Amino acid sequence: DTVRVAFDFAGLTSKSMDVTLTAANTSVTNVPDGRTTSVSYKKFTNVQLIGSAASLERITEEDLRGVVDLENDEAVGPLVHPVDIVAPGFDDVWVYYGETASSAYDIVITVQYAT
């Protein structure tokens, strides 16, 4: 089966930004019970944002956050994991990862058993 989606880009524009993700601005969701996580620092260059011109004019690096989802991942140790970059507070802005990717960025997180 094939699904085609048409999207009207009228009124939207793009902007590239560098984004530094740290423990302070990156959340890890769906952490398995009995585990803790820590996030390594990572800088991404030329992150492509799409949105209204008004929002892209106002948005700064401090407005962007990383989200790592550990659903169905039981691994322990240092892990290279996909991270979604999001812009909470800007419902008309999103990150463009390319034509075929749902996430284009990876970050190292460490998953440990809680003590």
N, C-alpha and C positions, 0 to 999 in steps of 0.2 A: 504494500500500500504506500502511496505517496500523498503527502500533505503539502499543499502550497499555501504560503501566507504572503499576502500583499501588505505593504506598510507604506503609509504616506509620510515622507520625510519633510514635507513642507513645514517651514517654521523651525526646523531643527538645524543645528550646526554641530561642529566638533571642536575639540580642544585636546591637545596633548599635555600631560603633566607628568612630572616625576613624583613617585609616591614611596615613602619610606614606611614600612610596616614594622611595628615593634609589639612587645607584650601589651603596651598601653593602648594601642588602637587596633588590636586584632583579637577577636573572640574565637573560641573553639566550642562548637556545639556538638551535642550527642556524644559526650565523653562517656565511655563505658563505666559502669559502676566500679568503684574501688580503684580508679585511676586518676592521676593528675597530669597536667600538661604544662609545658613551657614553650614559648615561641622565640625563635631566633630572629634577630634583626635582618631585614632584607630591603634593599632599595630597588625599585622597578623604575625604569626610564621609559619615557614616551608612552605612558598609559593613555589610551584613546578613550575620551569621554564623548558621549553623544547626548544632546539635550537642547533645551531652549537657549537662545542667545542670552537672555536675562539671567538664567541660572548659571550658565557657564561663565559669565562675567563675574559673578559673585563667589563661585566656589573656589576654595583653596585646598591645599594638601591636608590641612587640619580637618576638613570636612569628610575626608575619605577614611574608610575602615576596611579591615580585612576580616573575612569570615571563613574559618576552616570547619568543615563538617565531617565528623568521624563516624557517621552512621555506617553500620556494618563493617567497621574496621576495628579489629581486636588486637592489632599489632602493638608491641611495646618496644621502646627504644627511640633513637633518633629516626625520624621518618620524613621523607620528602613527600609533601602532600599538596594537592591543589588548594588554592586560596581564591575566593571570590573577593573582588574589590567592589565595595558598595558606597553609595553616597546617601546615608540617612538624612532626612530633612530636605532632600531634593527629589521629589517624586517624579520629576521629569528628566532625570539624568541617570544614565547607566554607562557601564563600561562595555566597549565593543571589543570582543576577543577574536574576531575574524569570522569568516563565512561558515566554518565548520566546527569551531571549538566552542564549548560551553564555558571553559575556563582556560586561560592561557598562562597562568602564573602559578609557580610552585614556591612553597616556603618550607623551611625545616622546622618541625616541631618535635619535642621530646615527650613521649608518653611513658609514665612510670606507674608502678603500683603504689597506691597511697600507703603511707606508713602510719 
